[in-house]
Amino acid sequence: MQRIRTITETLQMLKKEDPETCLSEFLIRKLANNYKIRSIKTGNKVLIDYDSLLAFLQSKSYELPMEQIIIG
């Protein structure tokens, strides 16, 4: 099952794993908007596939296509 989180929750999870991370909400949003990681856009909210972000950061391939699903 995929771990889908808001951008804020995604950053909080990442900081639990790496307290000294330099990633920001802005960068995560930019990665999603540029289709570098999987995300779902619903209204003004963007939901991030956390495992897709980790795969991107580790330069690993991810079995699902990188896309942003827009709802509404």
Secondary structure, DSSP 8 states (H G I E B T S, - for coil): ---EEEHHHHHHHHHHH-TT----HHHHHHHHHTTSS-EEEETTEEEEEHHHHHHHHTT---SS---EEEE-
